[in-house]
Amino acid sequence: MTVSCGSLAEVRANIDRLDRIIVPLLAERAGYVTQAAGFKAERSAVVDVPRIEDIIVKVRALAEETGADPALIERIYRAMIDSYIAFEDGVWANTHPAP
């Protein structure tokens, strides 16, 4: 729930407060992405399009349930997923021996 702020400083303080919550969650997500790389025998499995689309469907529904803009949430998640894919690809390359 967004609280009405009386100043730009208050808006920024609330954004900073949320960032202190969000960053640890992103770090936790990265830990699971790291684990996922270990379960994938082939590098091509790092990009799982059906899984990506499943996530998008779910987060759009969550956005609608919470009154957020589904298109905004989808754009954020697609950018985040792209970043995690690049991260996981690096993890995969570092943990799987070259043929």
Secondary structure as GFF3:
##gff-version 3
##sequence-region A 1 99
A	DSSP	alpha_helix	8	39	.	.	.	ID=ss1
A	DSSP	three_ten_helix	43	46	.	.	.	ID=ss2
A	DSSP	alpha_helix	49	66	.	.	.	ID=ss3
A	DSSP	alpha_helix	70	95	.	.	.	ID=ss4
###
